[in-house]
Amino acid sequence: MKKLIIAFTVAALLISISGATVAAAPPADNPGKGPPDLTKVVFVHYPKGLWAKGGIPGPPDKPPKPDDNGGGKLWYKYSGIHWADPTATYLYNPVNEPSDCLSAIQAGFNTWENVDGVDFDFIYSNTTSIGISSLSDVADGYNVVGWADLEAYGFSNAIAVTMVWYNTQTNLIVEIDMAFSNNPEYTWHVNTTGEDWTAGNTTAYDVDVQNIATHEAGHWLMLLDMYNKPANEQTMYGRSAEFDLQKRSLESGDIAGVLEIYPAE
């Protein structure tokens, strides 16, 4: 029997937390006016379907939208928030990683920048001991990817979270942090298609690192989660099944979305 989780398993919930400010003195030439508030947007990724087991299902997918003539446009959602430059540099904190996961995480990021016609670069900088500050509701200026006990931060049963800080006046991103769950209910794999997922494991929910990293990297571009069928074929579909490898590659909506946001000139 798989380990039971007593909760609704909805997929990738989007939470917007407004009004989180970074304190600073007003500029000398503009007394009484400090910097604009930063807003934190949190994307929470949950398991798909009935893995709340104990008979508590997740919510059903929404009905299909009208056909978009094959262009893929209906199968992505973009928030309008973006990077000032088509570049995002990130650090990796390996503390508590289940195995050597960096290459799989890098592959997830690279999937997006390798789309023909896209002008965006994810740049891996280095490993770091810097923590994931956004979990404590702090923007420290570093984009950090790492592992954490998400239960301890109120994200019960979450597979991963991506936390975005942006300037509400300009819609420009100032920081993104991403955390994978290191809780024992998940067993993480850096695997290839055809690998025996369950070898040596009979109690935890099996999750592929690259699969989740690719989806979460889409949130770094501020693509939102999708729930309408056939959006469940897209990488930005907001749920991940056990043994899922489908999100390693991009589909029509994912590609259309990143091409809209960061087209090459």
N, C-alpha and C positions, 0 to 999 in steps of 0.2 A: 504494500500500500504506500502510495505517495504521502508525504507529510501534509497534514490538513492545515489550511489557512482559513480562519473564520473571518471572512470579509467579502464584500462584493469585489469581484475582479473585473473592474472596468479597465479598458485599455487607455493608455496615454491620456491622462487627465491634464487639462491645462488650467493652471491656477494663476491669477494675476493679483499681485499684492502691491497696492499703490501706496505712495507716500513715504517710502523708506528713503531717508535723506542721508547725505554725506555732509557732515557739518564742516563749515569753513567760514572765515570772516568775510564780510562784504568787501568788494573791491574798493580801493581808496577813491577812485573817481566816480563811484556809483554807490554812495552810502545808503544803507537801508535795504539793499538788494543783494542777496547772496546768490550762490550758484543754484541752478534749477534742481528740483527734486529728481532723484533717480527712482525708477520703478523697476521692481524685480518681477519677472515672469518665470514661472516654474512649470516645466513639462515633467509629468510623472508617468513612468511606463510600468504597466502592470501585466501580469500573465493573462492569457486569453481564455475565455469560455468558462468551463466548470472547475477550474483549479482554484476554486474556493472550496472545493469538494465538500462533502456534507450536504450536497443538494442545493447550495446557494449559487445560482447562475449569475454571470455578468449580464449587463444589459444587451439586448439584441442589436445587431447592425441596423442602421437606418435604411429605409427603402432606397432603391436605385434612383439616381437622378436621370433626367432625360439624356438621350444620347448626344454626344458632342461632336459627332461626325468623325470620330477617330483621332481628333487632335490632341487629346489628353488633357486639355485645359481644365475641365471640370474636376480632374482627379488630383488637384493640389490646391492648397490654401496658403496664401502668403500674407503675413501680418503687416507689411509695409515698413517694419523696423529693419535696419541694415547697418553694415559696417561702413565707416567713412571711406576706407580704402578696401579693395577686394582682396583682403588678406587677414588671416587670423593666426596668430602665433600662440602655441599652447605648451605648457609644461606638463610633465607626467610624474605623479607621486606614486611610486610602486608599493608603498606600505600597505600591507594586508592583501596584495593581489594573490590570487589562488595559484598562479603559475606565471610564466613569462608571457604576459599579455600585450606588451607594447606593440609588437609587430601587427597583431590583429586589430588593435585600436587604430594604428596608423593606416592600415588598409581601409578601414571604415571611412576615415576622413578622405583619403585619396580617391575613393570611388566617386565623390562629387566633383572634385577638381579635374578629373580625367574625362569629363563629358566634353565631346567635341563642341566648340563654340562657346565654352564657358571661360570667363576670365575671373578666376578666384584661386587663391593659394592658401591651403592650410599648412602652416609651417611648424614642425615639431622643433622645439628649442632645446630641451634637455630634461633629464630627470631632476627632481626637486624634493626638498623636505617641506616646502610650503604647503600648508593645509588647504582644504577646500572651504574657503571663508564664507561662501554664500550659504552653506548649510547653517551657519550661525547668523545669517542675515546681515553679513558685512561684505561690502565691496572693497577689496584691497588692491585692485588694479592688475591682478594676475589671472590669466586664464589657465585654470588647473583642471586636469583630468586625474581621477583617482578612485579609491575604494573607500567605503564607509559603511558603518552600521546604520542603515537608513531608518530602521525602526526607532533608533534613539532620537532621530530628528523629526519624528512624527509621520514618516512615510511608510506606514505599515504595509508589508507585502510587496513593496515596489521593487522592480528589477533594477531600474536606474532612474536618475533624475538629471535634468539639464536646467540650469538656472541662469537667466539672462538679465543683466542690468543694462538699462538704456536711458538716454536723456529724453525726457518727455517733451522738450521743446523742439528738438531736432530729429527725434526718432533714430538717433545714432547709438549703436551698441558701444558700451564702454568696458564690459567684462562679461565673460561666460565661464561658468564652472560646470563640470560634469562628474557625477559620482555613480559608480556601479555598486550594487549591494554586495557586501561580503558576508551576509547572513547565511547560516548553514542550510536554510531551506532551498538555496540555489546551488547547483553544481555547475561551474563555468568550464567551458571547453574551448580550446583553440584547435579546431579540427578541420578535416576535409570531408567532402561529401562521401558517404559510404562508411565513415567510421562508426564503430559500435559505440554509440553514445553511452549505453547503460553498463558497460563493462565496469565491474567493481562498485556499482552504485545502484541502490534499489530504493532509496528513501527520499532523495531530493529532486527538485525540478531542474531538468537539464537545459542549460542556456548556452548559446554560442556567442563568444565575445564579439567577433566581427559583425555578426548579425545585428546585435544591439548597438554597437558603436556606429554602424552606418546609419541606422535610423536616428540616433541621437545627434549625429553630425548634421543631419538635415535641419534639426532645430537650431544649430549654430548659424544656419542661413536664414532662420526665422520662417521656415516652412512649418505649417501647423499639422496636427494630426488629422487623419481622414477616417471617417466611419461609414460613409455611404458605399454600398456595393455598386460597381465592382472595384471600389477603392481598396478593398481588402487584398487586391493583387499588387498594390503599390508599396514601396518601401516605407512611405509615410503613413501607411495604415497603422492605427494607434494601438495595436495589440500584438503580442508575440506568443505563439504557441510553443509548447515544449518541443524540443528537437528542431526548431525553426531555423532554416538557412536561407529562406527566400529573400530576406531583407539585405543580404550581402550585395545584391545587384539592384540597379535602378530600373524603374519601369516608365511608361509613357508620361504619367503625371509628374513623377519626380523630376524627370529630365525637362519637361516643359516648365516646371517651377523654377529650377535653378537657372535655366536659360532666360527667363523673364527678369530675374533679379540681377544676375551678373553676366550679361551677354558680352562676348568679346567684341571690340570695335572693329 
